[in-house]
Amino acid sequence: MCGRYSLTTPVDALVDLFLVEQRPNLRPRYNIAPTDDVPIVRLNRDGRRELRLVRWGLVPFWAKDLKIGARMINARAETVATQGAFKEAYQRRRCLVVADGFYEWCKQPDGKQLPHRYTLAGGGPFAFAGLWERWKGPDDQVVRSCTIITTDANDLVAEVHDRMPVILDPTDYGTWLADPTAALLHPFSADRMHVTTVSSRVNSVKHDDAACIAPADAAPLAGQAELF
């Protein structure tokens, strides 16, 4: 599962990595939560990449209202091609969800939740495999939304949680955007990732500042994670 993530990278670096022309005014986000507006990269009608903001939590085009989106923040790689809420978007509306870290929590013996932040080993931005959708409400309100695809955890993440978001290699960005390629939906190499135990400040969605990613004093504890 992926229920929180971060994006603190300056927009110029995103432009260089994702080969987009748009330069939106993106403030650093240290604690992105479901239903927040988040940047994605998708193909426009001309087949060119564009960076735009959408709501996190996919709202199927057939939904009666937006409430369902809060339950659609993740799509399982194993069923995304066939599950009703995602199967059309999987065929037609794939995207890159832009990030530079994500969080998972493990339960300590005292019952407290210990947050871990996962990044690339060398730092920097990356992309989750995602889907986007367009929903039109009864009052003609149009909302574009997205979901993050998850897969089995690699060896690093598995110490805390049994699932992780699909992180795409940059060489596969174009392939994912162009075709529904199930072969890309696999765990990212643990050797290319780094984990840091961070401040419990990130546990609350009310907090979204640099203190959320500050290393914690306590060392990571092994244990079974609870779904967040």
C-alpha positions as a Markdown table, in Angstrom:
| # | Residue | x | y | z |
|---|---|---|---|---|
| 1 | Met | 0.0 | 0.0 | 0.0 |
| 2 | Cys | 1.1 | 3.6 | -0.5 |
| 3 | Gly | -0.9 | 6.0 | 1.6 |
| 4 | Arg | 1.5 | 9.0 | 1.9 |
| 5 | Tyr | 4.5 | 10.2 | -0.1 |
| 6 | Ser | 6.6 | 13.3 | -0.7 |
| 7 | Leu | 7.7 | 15.6 | -3.5 |
| 8 | Thr | 10.2 | 18.2 | -2.5 |
| 9 | Thr | 12.2 | 18.4 | -5.8 |
| 10 | Pro | 12.3 | 21.8 | -7.6 |
| 11 | Val | 10.2 | 21.9 | -10.8 |
| 12 | Asp | 13.3 | 22.4 | -13.1 |
| 13 | Ala | 14.5 | 18.9 | -12.1 |
| 14 | Leu | 11.1 | 17.5 | -12.9 |
| 15 | Val | 11.1 | 19.1 | -16.3 |
| 16 | Asp | 14.5 | 17.6 | -17.1 |
| 17 | Leu | 13.6 | 14.1 | -15.9 |
| 18 | Phe | 10.1 | 13.8 | -17.4 |
| 19 | Leu | 10.7 | 15.9 | -20.6 |
| 20 | Val | 7.7 | 18.2 | -20.1 |
| 21 | Glu | 7.3 | 21.8 | -21.0 |
| 22 | Gln | 5.0 | 22.9 | -18.2 |
| 23 | Arg | 6.6 | 24.6 | -15.2 |
| 24 | Pro | 3.8 | 24.8 | -12.6 |
| 25 | Asn | 4.5 | 26.6 | -9.3 |
| 26 | Leu | 4.9 | 23.5 | -7.1 |
| 27 | Arg | 5.7 | 24.1 | -3.4 |
| 28 | Pro | 7.6 | 21.4 | -1.6 |
| 29 | Arg | 5.3 | 18.6 | -0.2 |
| 30 | Tyr | 6.6 | 16.5 | 2.6 |
| 31 | Asn | 3.4 | 14.7 | 3.5 |
| 32 | Ile | 1.1 | 14.2 | 0.5 |
| 33 | Ala | -2.2 | 12.5 | 1.6 |
| 34 | Pro | -5.2 | 11.0 | -0.2 |
| 35 | Thr | -7.5 | 13.6 | -2.0 |
| 36 | Asp | -4.7 | 16.1 | -2.2 |
| 37 | Asp | -3.9 | 17.6 | -5.7 |
| 38 | Val | -0.7 | 15.9 | -7.0 |
| 39 | Pro | 1.4 | 16.3 | -10.1 |
| 40 | Ile | 1.3 | 13.6 | -12.8 |
| 41 | Val | 2.8 | 13.2 | -16.2 |
| 42 | Arg | 0.4 | 12.0 | -19.0 |
| 43 | Leu | 0.2 | 12.1 | -22.7 |
| 44 | Asn | -2.0 | 14.8 | -24.2 |
| 45 | Arg | -4.1 | 14.4 | -27.4 |
| 46 | Asp | -1.1 | 15.2 | -29.5 |
| 47 | Gly | 0.9 | 12.4 | -27.8 |
| 48 | Arg | 3.2 | 14.8 | -26.0 |
| 49 | Arg | 3.9 | 14.6 | -22.3 |
| 50 | Glu | 2.3 | 17.1 | -20.0 |
| 51 | Leu | 2.6 | 17.8 | -16.3 |
| 52 | Arg | -0.6 | 18.6 | -14.6 |
| 53 | Leu | -2.3 | 18.5 | -11.2 |
| 54 | Val | -5.0 | 16.0 | -10.4 |
| 55 | Arg | -6.7 | 14.7 | -7.3 |
| 56 | Trp | -5.2 | 11.6 | -5.6 |
| 57 | Gly | -7.8 | 8.9 | -5.3 |
| 58 | Leu | -9.2 | 7.8 | -8.6 |
| 59 | Val | -12.9 | 8.6 | -9.2 |
| 60 | Pro | -14.3 | 6.3 | -11.9 |
| 61 | Phe | -16.2 | 8.0 | -14.7 |
| 62 | Trp | -19.4 | 6.1 | -13.6 |
| 63 | Ala | -19.2 | 7.1 | -10.0 |
| 64 | Lys | -22.2 | 9.0 | -8.5 |
| 65 | Asp | -20.0 | 11.3 | -6.4 |
| 66 | Leu | -16.4 | 12.0 | -5.4 |
| 67 | Lys | -16.5 | 10.0 | -2.1 |
| 68 | Ile | -15.3 | 6.7 | -3.8 |
| 69 | Gly | -12.0 | 8.3 | -4.6 |
| 70 | Ala | -10.7 | 8.2 | -1.0 |
| 71 | Arg | -10.9 | 4.4 | -1.3 |
| 72 | Met | -9.2 | 4.3 | -4.7 |
| 73 | Ile | -5.7 | 5.7 | -3.9 |
| 74 | Asn | -4.0 | 2.4 | -4.9 |
| 75 | Ala | -4.6 | -0.3 | -7.5 |
| 76 | Arg | -3.1 | -3.7 | -7.2 |
| 77 | Ala | -0.8 | -4.7 | -10.1 |
| 78 | Glu | -2.3 | -8.2 | -10.0 |
| 79 | Thr | -5.8 | -7.1 | -10.8 |
| 80 | Val | -5.6 | -3.6 | -12.3 |
| 81 | Ala | -6.3 | -4.8 | -15.8 |
| 82 | Thr | -9.6 | -6.5 | -14.8 |
| 83 | Gln | -10.9 | -4.6 | -11.8 |
| 84 | Gly | -14.0 | -2.6 | -12.7 |
| 85 | Ala | -12.8 | 0.8 | -11.3 |
| 86 | Phe | -9.5 | 0.6 | -13.1 |
| 87 | Lys | -9.6 | -1.5 | -16.2 |
| 88 | Glu | -10.6 | 1.2 | -18.7 |
| 89 | Ala | -8.0 | 3.7 | -17.3 |
| 90 | Tyr | -5.4 | 0.9 | -17.5 |
| 91 | Gln | -6.1 | 0.5 | -21.2 |
| 92 | Arg | -6.4 | 4.2 | -22.1 |
| 93 | Arg | -5.2 | 6.6 | -19.3 |
| 94 | Arg | -1.9 | 5.6 | -17.8 |
| 95 | Cys | 0.3 | 8.2 | -16.1 |
| 96 | Leu | 3.4 | 8.8 | -14.1 |
| 97 | Val | 2.8 | 9.9 | -10.5 |
| 98 | Val | 5.7 | 12.2 | -9.6 |
| 99 | Ala | 7.4 | 11.7 | -6.2 |
| 100 | Asp | 10.8 | 11.6 | -4.4 |
| 101 | Gly | 9.9 | 9.5 | -1.4 |
| 102 | Phe | 7.1 | 7.4 | 0.1 |
| 103 | Tyr | 6.2 | 6.3 | 3.7 |
| 104 | Glu | 5.4 | 3.1 | 5.4 |
| 105 | Trp | 4.8 | 2.4 | 9.1 |
| 106 | Cys | 5.6 | -0.4 | 11.5 |
| 107 | Lys | 4.1 | -1.0 | 14.8 |
| 108 | Gln | 6.4 | -0.9 | 17.8 |
| 109 | Pro | 6.0 | -3.0 | 21.0 |
| 110 | Asp | 4.5 | 0.1 | 22.8 |
| 111 | Gly | 1.8 | 0.3 | 20.1 |
| 112 | Lys | 3.2 | 3.5 | 18.5 |
| 113 | Gln | 3.6 | 3.7 | 14.7 |
| 114 | Leu | 7.2 | 4.2 | 13.5 |
| 115 | Pro | 7.4 | 5.9 | 10.1 |
| 116 | His | 9.9 | 5.0 | 7.4 |
| 117 | Arg | 10.7 | 7.0 | 4.3 |
| 118 | Tyr | 11.8 | 5.3 | 1.2 |
| 119 | Thr | 13.8 | 7.1 | -1.5 |
| 120 | Leu | 16.2 | 6.3 | -4.3 |
| 121 | Ala | 19.6 | 5.4 | -3.1 |
| 122 | Gly | 21.1 | 8.6 | -4.6 |
| 123 | Gly | 18.1 | 10.7 | -3.9 |
| 124 | Gly | 16.1 | 12.7 | -6.5 |
| 125 | Pro | 12.7 | 12.4 | -8.1 |
| 126 | Phe | 11.1 | 9.3 | -9.6 |
| 127 | Ala | 7.7 | 8.1 | -10.9 |
| 128 | Phe | 5.1 | 5.6 | -9.6 |
| 129 | Ala | 3.1 | 3.8 | -12.3 |
| 130 | Gly | -0.3 | 5.3 | -12.2 |
| 131 | Leu | -3.7 | 5.7 | -13.9 |
| 132 | Trp | -5.8 | 8.8 | -14.3 |
| 133 | Glu | -9.5 | 9.3 | -14.9 |
| 134 | Arg | -11.9 | 12.1 | -15.8 |
| 135 | Trp | -15.2 | 12.4 | -13.9 |
| 136 | Lys | -18.0 | 14.7 | -14.6 |
| 137 | Gly | -20.5 | 15.5 | -11.9 |
| 138 | Pro | -24.2 | 16.2 | -12.2 |
| 139 | Asp | -23.5 | 19.9 | -12.0 |
| 140 | Asp | -21.0 | 19.6 | -14.9 |
| 141 | Gln | -18.1 | 19.8 | -12.4 |
| 142 | Val | -15.1 | 18.0 | -14.0 |
| 143 | Val | -12.5 | 16.4 | -11.7 |
| 144 | Arg | -9.4 | 14.6 | -12.9 |
| 145 | Ser | -8.0 | 12.1 | -10.5 |
| 146 | Cys | -5.3 | 9.4 | -10.2 |
| 147 | Thr | -4.3 | 6.2 | -8.5 |
| 148 | Ile | -0.9 | 4.6 | -7.7 |
| 149 | Ile | -0.3 | 1.0 | -8.7 |
| 150 | Thr | 1.2 | -1.3 | -6.0 |
| 151 | Thr | 3.0 | -4.6 | -6.1 |
| 152 | Asp | 4.8 | -7.0 | -3.8 |
| 153 | Ala | 7.4 | -5.4 | -1.6 |
| 154 | Asn | 11.1 | -5.8 | -2.4 |
| 155 | Asp | 13.5 | -7.1 | 0.3 |
| 156 | Leu | 14.0 | -3.6 | 1.7 |
| 157 | Val | 10.3 | -2.6 | 2.1 |
| 158 | Ala | 9.3 | -6.1 | 3.1 |
| 159 | Glu | 11.0 | -5.5 | 6.5 |
| 160 | Val | 8.1 | -3.1 | 7.2 |
| 161 | His | 5.3 | -3.8 | 4.8 |
| 162 | Asp | 4.2 | -6.5 | 2.3 |
| 163 | Arg | 3.3 | -4.1 | -0.5 |
| 164 | Met | 5.0 | -1.1 | -2.2 |
| 165 | Pro | 4.2 | 1.3 | -5.0 |
| 166 | Val | 5.5 | 0.4 | -8.5 |
| 167 | Ile | 8.5 | 2.6 | -9.2 |
| 168 | Leu | 9.3 | 2.8 | -12.9 |
| 169 | Asp | 12.8 | 3.0 | -14.3 |
| 170 | Pro | 13.2 | 6.2 | -16.3 |
| 171 | Thr | 13.9 | 4.2 | -19.4 |
| 172 | Asp | 10.4 | 2.7 | -19.1 |
| 173 | Tyr | 8.5 | 6.0 | -18.8 |
| 174 | Gly | 7.6 | 6.2 | -22.5 |
| 175 | Thr | 6.7 | 2.5 | -22.7 |
| 176 | Trp | 4.2 | 2.8 | -19.8 |
| 177 | Leu | 2.6 | 5.9 | -21.1 |
| 178 | Ala | 2.2 | 4.4 | -24.6 |
| 179 | Asp | 1.0 | 0.9 | -23.8 |
| 180 | Pro | -0.5 | -1.1 | -20.9 |
| 181 | Thr | 2.6 | -3.1 | -20.2 |
| 182 | Ala | 2.0 | -5.5 | -17.3 |
| 183 | Ala | 5.7 | -6.6 | -17.3 |
| 184 | Leu | 6.7 | -3.3 | -15.9 |
| 185 | Leu | 4.6 | -3.7 | -12.8 |
| 186 | His | 7.2 | -5.4 | -10.6 |
| 187 | Pro | 9.1 | -4.4 | -7.4 |
| 188 | Phe | 11.9 | -1.9 | -7.8 |
| 189 | Ser | 15.3 | -3.2 | -7.0 |
| 190 | Ala | 16.1 | -2.9 | -3.3 |
| 191 | Asp | 19.7 | -2.2 | -4.1 |
| 192 | Arg | 18.6 | 1.1 | -5.7 |
| 193 | Met | 16.7 | 2.3 | -2.7 |
| 194 | His | 17.4 | 3.8 | 0.7 |
| 195 | Val | 15.2 | 3.9 | 3.9 |
| 196 | Thr | 15.3 | 6.3 | 6.7 |
| 197 | Thr | 13.3 | 6.2 | 10.0 |
| 198 | Val | 11.8 | 9.6 | 10.2 |
| 199 | Ser | 9.9 | 11.9 | 12.6 |
| 200 | Ser | 6.5 | 10.8 | 13.9 |
| 201 | Arg | 5.4 | 14.3 | 12.9 |
| 202 | Val | 4.6 | 12.8 | 9.5 |
| 203 | Asn | 2.0 | 10.5 | 11.1 |
| 204 | Ser | -0.5 | 13.4 | 11.1 |
| 205 | Val | -1.8 | 14.8 | 7.7 |
| 206 | Lys | -2.0 | 18.1 | 9.4 |
| 207 | His | 1.8 | 18.4 | 9.2 |
| 208 | Asp | 3.5 | 19.1 | 5.9 |
| 209 | Asp | 6.9 | 20.6 | 6.5 |
| 210 | Ala | 10.6 | 19.7 | 6.4 |
| 211 | Ala | 10.4 | 18.3 | 9.9 |
| 212 | Cys | 8.4 | 15.4 | 8.5 |
| 213 | Ile | 11.4 | 13.9 | 6.8 |
| 214 | Ala | 13.9 | 14.6 | 9.6 |
| 215 | Pro | 15.6 | 11.4 | 10.7 |
| 216 | Ala | 14.3 | 10.0 | 13.9 |
| 217 | Asp | 16.4 | 9.3 | 16.9 |
| 218 | Ala | 15.2 | 5.8 | 17.2 |
| 219 | Ala | 16.5 | 3.0 | 15.0 |
| 220 | Pro | 14.1 | 1.1 | 12.8 |
| 221 | Leu | 12.4 | -1.8 | 14.6 |
| 222 | Ala | 11.4 | -5.0 | 12.9 |
| 223 | Gly | 7.8 | -5.9 | 13.1 |
| 224 | Gln | 4.6 | -6.3 | 11.3 |
| 225 | Ala | 3.3 | -3.2 | 9.6 |
| 226 | Glu | -0.3 | -2.2 | 9.8 |
| 227 | Leu | -2.0 | -1.0 | 6.7 |
| 228 | Phe | -2.1 | 2.8 | 6.7 |
